[in-house]
Amino acid sequence: MDLQPRILENAFVRLEPMQAHHREQLRPVADDEDIWSLMTLPGFGPHFDAWFDMMLEAQSRDQISHVVHRKSDGKTVGHSSYLAIVPAQQRVEIGWTFYAAEARRTAVNPACKLLLIGNAFKSGALRVEFKTGGRNLRSQGAMTKMGFVREGIWRSHLNTWRGERRDTVYFSVLPEEWPSVKSGLEARLTAFSDAAA
């Protein structure tokens, strides 16, 4: 597996590998405490710079962060990363995903997943995985709707930044499942396009 930072784009979104110049573009998107309520670390308000610096530093190890721009207006609307990149095992996780409230339940998330998962498999991945908090029903619902396979729950898995203990729910997509997942994502994007026409 050879997953390298590069711009990914389709008709709906442009994902740019995160660099220092994206800091002020992403800051207002991250400044929503609700986004971070179920995450292990906060990235809103006074926490943003430490979180952003951590994401940049991780780029040199086993992570590729992306800043998400909506193509219809060029606005910065979110962030999503390849993390836990394990070339020897041909495995990668997609996570640290969040979007501005205005971009949720729109074409943005399926468009991003279409690009990120597709690029991972083109780069040689044999497993793309996702995890979310046990209480994050919105995220679990989105993953189920996109056709990802729910694998199970790691109980009492992580500490959140609020001091709570978090269960973690794992999902994945394998290469043989990708054609069906891809078709579903493309159908959703077609529906969004038809609705906007």
C-alpha positions in Angstrom: 0.0 0.0 0.0 1.3 3.4 -1.0 -1.0 6.1 0.3 0.5 9.6 -0.4 -0.8 13.1 0.2 -2.6 14.5 -2.8 -5.6 16.6 -3.7 -8.8 14.6 -4.2 -11.8 16.2 -5.9 -15.1 15.5 -7.6 -18.1 17.6 -8.6 -19.0 18.2 -5.0 -15.8 18.6 -2.9 -12.1 19.3 -3.0 -10.0 17.7 -0.3 -6.6 19.3 0.1 -3.8 17.8 2.3 -3.7 20.0 5.4 -0.9 22.5 5.6 -0.1 25.4 7.9 -1.9 27.9 5.6 -5.2 26.1 6.2 -5.3 27.1 9.9 -7.4 30.2 9.6 -9.7 28.6 7.0 -10.5 25.7 9.3 -10.7 27.6 12.6 -14.3 28.9 12.3 -15.5 25.5 11.1 -14.0 23.8 14.2 -15.4 26.4 16.5 -18.5 24.4 17.4 -18.4 22.5 20.7 -21.1 20.1 19.6 -18.6 18.7 17.0 -16.2 17.7 19.7 -18.6 16.5 22.4 -18.0 12.8 21.8 -14.3 13.0 20.7 -11.2 12.1 22.6 -9.7 15.6 22.3 -11.3 19.1 21.9 -10.5 21.3 18.9 -12.9 24.3 19.4 -12.1 27.8 20.6 -9.0 27.9 22.8 -8.2 24.2 22.0 -8.1 24.7 18.2 -4.4 25.6 17.8 -3.1 22.7 19.9 -5.4 20.3 17.9 -4.3 21.8 14.6 -0.6 21.6 15.5 -1.1 17.9 16.5 -2.8 17.1 13.1 0.1 18.8 11.3 2.7 17.0 13.3 1.0 13.6 12.7 1.3 14.2 8.9 5.0 13.3 9.2 4.2 9.9 10.8 1.1 7.9 9.9 -1.6 10.4 9.0 -2.8 12.5 6.1 -5.3 15.2 7.1 -7.5 16.9 4.5 -9.3 20.2 4.6 -12.7 19.9 2.9 -13.9 22.6 0.5 -17.4 22.6 -1.0 -17.1 23.0 -4.8 -20.4 24.9 -5.2 -19.1 28.0 -3.3 -15.5 27.2 -2.5 -16.2 27.4 1.2 -14.2 25.5 3.7 -16.7 23.1 5.4 -14.7 20.4 7.2 -11.9 18.1 7.9 -11.2 14.3 7.5 -8.0 12.2 7.8 -6.4 9.0 6.8 -5.0 7.9 10.2 -3.4 4.7 11.5 -1.9 4.1 8.1 -0.3 0.7 8.3 1.3 -0.1 4.9 2.6 -3.5 5.9 -0.9 -4.7 6.7 -2.6 -2.7 3.9 -4.9 -1.1 6.4 -6.0 2.5 7.0 -8.6 4.3 9.1 -10.6 7.3 8.0 -11.4 9.5 11.0 -11.2 12.9 12.7 -14.1 13.8 10.4 -16.2 16.8 11.1 -18.3 19.3 9.1 -19.9 22.7 9.6 -23.5 22.4 10.6 -24.6 23.8 7.2 -22.8 20.9 5.4 -24.2 18.0 7.4 -26.8 15.9 5.8 -25.8 17.2 2.4 -23.7 15.8 -0.5 -20.5 16.7 1.4 -20.0 13.6 3.5 -20.9 11.0 0.8 -18.7 12.9 -1.7 -15.8 12.9 0.7 -16.2 9.2 1.5 -16.4 8.3 -2.2 -13.0 10.0 -2.7 -11.2 8.8 0.4 -12.3 5.2 0.3 -11.8 5.0 -3.5 -8.3 6.5 -3.2 -7.4 4.1 -0.4 -8.3 1.1 -2.4 -6.5 2.4 -5.5 -3.4 2.9 -3.3 -3.5 -0.8 -2.3 -5.5 -0.9 0.9 -7.2 -4.2 1.7 -9.2 -2.8 4.6 -10.6 0.7 5.3 -11.8 1.1 8.8 -13.9 3.7 10.8 -14.6 4.1 14.4 -17.0 6.3 16.4 -18.2 6.8 19.9 -20.9 4.5 21.2 -23.1 7.5 21.9 -22.5 9.1 18.5 -25.7 7.8 16.9 -25.6 10.4 14.1 -22.2 9.0 12.9 -23.2 5.4 13.3 -26.4 6.1 11.3 -24.4 7.8 8.5 -22.0 4.8 8.3 -24.8 2.3 8.2 -26.6 4.3 5.5 -23.4 4.3 3.4 -23.2 0.6 3.6 -20.2 0.1 5.9 -20.1 -3.1 7.8 -20.6 -2.7 11.5 -18.1 -5.0 13.2 -18.7 -4.5 16.9 -18.1 -2.5 20.0 -14.9 -2.1 22.0 -16.3 -1.5 25.5 -14.8 1.2 27.7 -12.2 1.8 25.0 -11.2 5.5 25.3 -11.3 8.5 27.6 -13.0 11.6 26.2 -11.6 15.0 26.9 -14.6 15.6 29.2 -13.4 12.7 31.5 -16.0 10.2 30.4 -15.2 6.6 29.4 -16.2 5.9 25.8 -17.3 2.7 24.0 -16.0 2.6 20.4 -18.0 1.2 17.5 -16.0 -0.2 14.6 -17.0 -0.3 10.9 -15.1 -1.3 7.8 -15.2 -1.7 4.1 -13.2 -4.4 2.2 -12.3 -4.4 -1.5 -15.0 -6.9 -2.4 -17.6 -4.7 -0.7 -16.4 -1.5 -2.3 -18.4 -1.8 -5.6 -21.7 -1.9 -3.7 -20.7 0.8 -1.3 -19.5 3.0 -4.2 -22.7 2.5 -6.1 -24.7 3.5 -3.0 -22.6 6.7 -2.5 -22.9 7.6 -6.2 -26.7 7.1 -6.1 -26.9 9.4 -3.1 -24.9 12.0 -4.9 -27.1 11.7 -7.9 -30.1 12.3 -5.7 -28.6 15.4 -4.3 -27.8 16.7 -7.8 -31.3 16.0 -9.0 -32.8 17.8 -6.0 -30.6 20.8 -6.7 -31.6 20.9 -10.4 
